[in-house]
Amino acid sequence: MFGLGTPEILVIAFLVILLFGYNKIPELMKGLGTGIKEFKKAAAATHDEDKEQKSSS
């Protein structure tokens, strides 16, 4: 996909741990998961509204 191999992923993981600290990472991932869930929910609602508008036209 992006051409990321194992060494690149390890460097990125090390930098994330270095910047945010080991204890902060679960909080960040929880927030990211919540954000993705809300995004999918909003996208599904928009898709449903589009279907309703097309069927009523």
N, CA, C and O atoms as a GROMACS GRO file, in nm:
protein
  228
    1MET      N    1   0.083  -0.119   0.000
    1MET     CA    2   0.000   0.000   0.000
    1MET      C    3   0.088   0.125   0.000
    1MET      O    4   0.086   0.201  -0.097
    2PHE      N    5   0.162   0.146   0.105
    2PHE     CA    6   0.249   0.263   0.112
    2PHE      C    7   0.396   0.224   0.101
    2PHE      O    8   0.484   0.309   0.109
    3GLY      N    9   0.422   0.097   0.084
    3GLY     CA   10   0.559   0.050   0.076
    3GLY      C   11   0.629   0.048   0.210
    3GLY      O   12   0.752   0.062   0.217
    4LEU      N   13   0.552   0.031   0.318
    4LEU     CA   14   0.612   0.026   0.451
    4LEU      C   15   0.651  -0.116   0.484
    4LEU      O   16   0.568  -0.208   0.479
    5GLY      N   17   0.776  -0.135   0.518
    5GLY     CA   18   0.823  -0.265   0.561
    5GLY      C   19   0.837  -0.270   0.712
    5GLY      O   20   0.802  -0.175   0.782
    6THR      N   21   0.889  -0.379   0.760
    6THR     CA   22   0.906  -0.397   0.904
    6THR      C   23   0.996  -0.290   0.967
    6THR      O   24   0.961  -0.236   1.072
    7PRO      N   25   1.111  -0.258   0.908
    7PRO     CA   26   1.195  -0.156   0.970
    7PRO      C   27   1.127  -0.019   0.982
    7PRO      O   28   1.142   0.050   1.083
    8GLU      N   29   1.052   0.019   0.879
    8GLU     CA   30   0.984   0.147   0.883
    8GLU      C   31   0.877   0.150   0.991
    8GLU      O   32   0.863   0.249   1.063
    9ILE      N   33   0.802   0.041   1.003
    9ILE     CA   34   0.697   0.034   1.104
    9ILE      C   35   0.757   0.038   1.244
    9ILE      O   36   0.702   0.101   1.334
   10LEU      N   37   0.870  -0.029   1.264
   10LEU     CA   38   0.936  -0.028   1.394
   10LEU      C   39   0.985   0.113   1.430
   10LEU      O   40   0.975   0.155   1.545
   11VAL      N   41   1.037   0.185   1.333
   11VAL     CA   42   1.084   0.322   1.357
   11VAL      C   43   0.966   0.411   1.393
   11VAL      O   44   0.975   0.492   1.485
   12ILE      N   45   0.855   0.397   1.321
   12ILE     CA   46   0.736   0.477   1.350
   12ILE      C   47   0.684   0.445   1.490
   12ILE      O   48   0.650   0.536   1.566
   13ALA      N   49   0.677   0.317   1.526
   13ALA     CA   50   0.630   0.277   1.658
   13ALA      C   51   0.722   0.334   1.767
   13ALA      O   52   0.673   0.380   1.870
   14PHE      N   53   0.852   0.330   1.744
   14PHE     CA   54   0.946   0.385   1.841
   14PHE      C   55   0.926   0.535   1.858
   14PHE      O   56   0.931   0.586   1.970
   15LEU      N   57   0.904   0.605   1.749
   15LEU     CA   58   0.883   0.750   1.757
   15LEU      C   59   0.753   0.783   1.830
   15LEU      O   60   0.748   0.879   1.907
   16VAL      N   61   0.649   0.706   1.807
   16VAL     CA   62   0.522   0.729   1.876
   16VAL      C   63   0.540   0.709   2.026
   16VAL      O   64   0.493   0.790   2.106
   17ILE      N   65   0.608   0.602   2.064
   17ILE     CA   66   0.632   0.577   2.206
   17ILE      C   67   0.718   0.688   2.266
   17ILE      O   68   0.694   0.732   2.378
   18LEU      N   69   0.816   0.731   2.192
   18LEU     CA   70   0.905   0.838   2.240
   18LEU      C   71   0.830   0.969   2.257
   18LEU      O   72   0.851   1.040   2.356
   19LEU      N   73   0.743   1.003   2.162
   19LEU     CA   74   0.672   1.130   2.168
   19LEU      C   75   0.560   1.131   2.273
   19LEU      O   76   0.547   1.228   2.348
   20PHE      N   77   0.481   1.025   2.279
   20PHE     CA   78   0.363   1.025   2.364
   20PHE      C   79   0.380   0.950   2.495
   20PHE      O   80   0.303   0.973   2.589
   21GLY      N   81   0.476   0.864   2.503
   21GLY     CA   82   0.494   0.787   2.625
   21GLY      C   83   0.411   0.659   2.622
   21GLY      O   84   0.306   0.653   2.558
   22TYR      N   85   0.460   0.559   2.689
   22TYR     CA   86   0.398   0.427   2.686
   22TYR      C   87   0.258   0.428   2.746
   22TYR      O   88   0.171   0.356   2.696
   23ASN      N   89   0.235   0.506   2.850
   23ASN     CA   90   0.104   0.506   2.918
   23ASN      C   91  -0.003   0.583   2.842
   23ASN      O   92  -0.122   0.560   2.864
   24LYS      N   93   0.035   0.672   2.754
   24LYS     CA   94  -0.061   0.756   2.682
   24LYS      C   95  -0.117   0.688   2.556
   24LYS      O   96  -0.222   0.729   2.507
   25ILE      N   97  -0.049   0.588   2.504
   25ILE     CA   98  -0.087   0.524   2.378
   25ILE      C   99  -0.227   0.461   2.385
   25ILE      O  100  -0.303   0.480   2.290
   26PRO      N  101  -0.265   0.388   2.491
   26PRO     CA  102  -0.402   0.333   2.494
   26PRO      C  103  -0.510   0.441   2.487
   26PRO      O  104  -0.614   0.421   2.423
   27GLU      N  105  -0.487   0.554   2.551
   27GLU     CA  106  -0.582   0.666   2.544
   27GLU      C  107  -0.594   0.718   2.402
   27GLU      O  108  -0.704   0.746   2.355
   28LEU      N  109  -0.481   0.732   2.334
   28LEU     CA  110  -0.483   0.780   2.196
   28LEU      C  111  -0.556   0.683   2.105
   28LEU      O  112  -0.633   0.726   2.018
   29MET      N  113  -0.534   0.554   2.123
   29MET     CA  114  -0.600   0.454   2.039
   29MET      C  115  -0.751   0.449   2.066
   29MET      O  116  -0.830   0.428   1.974
   30LYS      N  117  -0.789   0.469   2.191
   30LYS     CA  118  -0.931   0.472   2.225
   30LYS      C  119  -0.998   0.590   2.158
   30LYS      O  120  -1.108   0.577   2.103
   31GLY      N  121  -0.935   0.705   2.161
   31GLY     CA  122  -0.989   0.823   2.095
   31GLY      C  123  -0.996   0.806   1.944
   31GLY      O  124  -1.092   0.849   1.880
   32LEU      N  125  -0.894   0.743   1.888
   32LEU     CA  126  -0.894   0.717   1.744
   32LEU      C  127  -1.007   0.622   1.706
   32LEU      O  128  -1.075   0.643   1.606
   33GLY      N  129  -1.028   0.518   1.786
   33GLY     CA  130  -1.137   0.423   1.760
   33GLY      C  131  -1.272   0.489   1.770
   33GLY      O  132  -1.361   0.462   1.688
   34THR      N  133  -1.290   0.575   1.868
   34THR     CA  134  -1.417   0.648   1.883
   34THR      C  135  -1.440   0.739   1.764
   34THR      O  136  -1.552   0.749   1.713
   35GLY      N  137  -1.337   0.806   1.719
   35GLY     CA  138  -1.348   0.894   1.604
   35GLY      C  139  -1.385   0.819   1.477
   35GLY      O  140  -1.467   0.865   1.399
   36ILE      N  141  -1.324   0.704   1.456
   36ILE     CA  142  -1.354   0.623   1.338
   36ILE      C  143  -1.498   0.572   1.343
   36ILE      O  144  -1.567   0.571   1.241
   37LYS      N  145  -1.542   0.531   1.462
   37LYS     CA  146  -1.679   0.482   1.477
   37LYS      C  147  -1.780   0.593   1.446
   37LYS      O  148  -1.879   0.569   1.377
   38GLU      N  149  -1.755   0.713   1.497
   38GLU     CA  150  -1.844   0.826   1.469
   38GLU      C  151  -1.844   0.863   1.321
   38GLU      O  152  -1.948   0.898   1.265
   39PHE      N  153  -1.728   0.855   1.257
   39PHE     CA  154  -1.718   0.885   1.115
   39PHE      C  155  -1.800   0.785   1.033
   39PHE      O  156  -1.874   0.825   0.943
   40LYS      N  157  -1.788   0.657   1.065
   40LYS     CA  158  -1.864   0.554   0.994
   40LYS      C  159  -2.014   0.573   1.016
   40LYS      O  160  -2.094   0.554   0.924
   41LYS      N  161  -2.052   0.609   1.138
   41LYS     CA  162  -2.193   0.632   1.169
   41LYS      C  163  -2.247   0.748   1.088
   41LYS      O  164  -2.357   0.739   1.033
   42ALA      N  165  -2.172   0.857   1.079
   42ALA     CA  166  -2.216   0.974   1.002
   42ALA      C  167  -2.220   0.943   0.853
   42ALA      O  168  -2.311   0.988   0.782
   43ALA      N  169  -2.123   0.866   0.805
   43ALA     CA  170  -2.122   0.830   0.663
   43ALA      C  171  -2.241   0.742   0.629
   43ALA      O  172  -2.302   0.759   0.524
   44ALA      N  173  -2.275   0.649   0.716
   44ALA     CA  174  -2.391   0.562   0.693
   44ALA      C  175  -2.520   0.644   0.695
   44ALA      O  176  -2.609   0.620   0.613
   45ALA      N  177  -2.530   0.740   0.785
   45ALA     CA  178  -2.650   0.824   0.792
   45ALA      C  179  -2.663   0.908   0.665
   45ALA      O  180  -2.774   0.924   0.613
   46THR      N  181  -2.554   0.960   0.615
   46THR     CA  182  -2.556   1.038   0.492
   46THR      C  183  -2.596   0.951   0.374
   46THR      O  184  -2.672   0.993   0.287
   47HIS      N  185  -2.544   0.828   0.372
   47HIS     CA  186  -2.577   0.735   0.264
   47HIS      C  187  -2.725   0.701   0.267
   47HIS      O  188  -2.790   0.694   0.163
   48ASP      N  189  -2.779   0.680   0.387
   48ASP     CA  190  -2.922   0.650   0.401
   48ASP      C  191  -3.008   0.768   0.355
   48ASP      O  192  -3.110   0.749   0.289
   49GLU      N  193  -2.966   0.890   0.390
   49GLU     CA  194  -3.040   1.010   0.347
   49GLU      C  195  -3.038   1.023   0.195
   49GLU      O  196  -3.139   1.060   0.134
   50ASP      N  197  -2.925   0.993   0.134
   50ASP     CA  198  -2.915   1.000  -0.011
   50ASP      C  199  -3.010   0.901  -0.077
   50ASP      O  200  -3.075   0.933  -0.176
   51LYS      N  201  -3.018   0.779  -0.022
   51LYS     CA  202  -3.108   0.678  -0.076
   51LYS      C  203  -3.253   0.722  -0.064
   51LYS      O  204  -3.333   0.704  -0.156
   52GLU      N  205  -3.288   0.782   0.050
   52GLU     CA  206  -3.424   0.829   0.070
   52GLU      C  207  -3.460   0.939  -0.030
   52GLU      O  208  -3.571   0.941  -0.084
   53GLN      N  209  -3.368   1.030  -0.054
   53GLN     CA  210  -3.393   1.140  -0.147
   53GLN      C  211  -3.410   1.088  -0.289
   53GLN      O  212  -3.495   1.137  -0.363
   54LYS      N  213  -3.330   0.989  -0.329
   54LYS     CA  214  -3.340   0.935  -0.463
   54LYS      C  215  -3.468   0.856  -0.482
   54LYS      O  216  -3.528   0.860  -0.590
   55SER      N  217  -3.512   0.786  -0.379
   55SER     CA  218  -3.634   0.706  -0.392
   55SER      C  219  -3.759   0.793  -0.392
   55SER      O  220  -3.860   0.756  -0.451
   56SER      N  221  -3.754   0.908  -0.326
   56SER     CA  222  -3.870   0.996  -0.321
   56SER      C  223  -3.881   1.085  -0.444
   56SER      O  224  -3.986   1.146  -0.469
   57SER      N  225  -3.774   1.093  -0.521
   57SER     CA  226  -3.775   1.179  -0.642
   57SER      C  227  -3.844   1.113  -0.758
   57SER      O  228  -3.853   1.172  -0.865
   0.00000   0.00000   0.00000
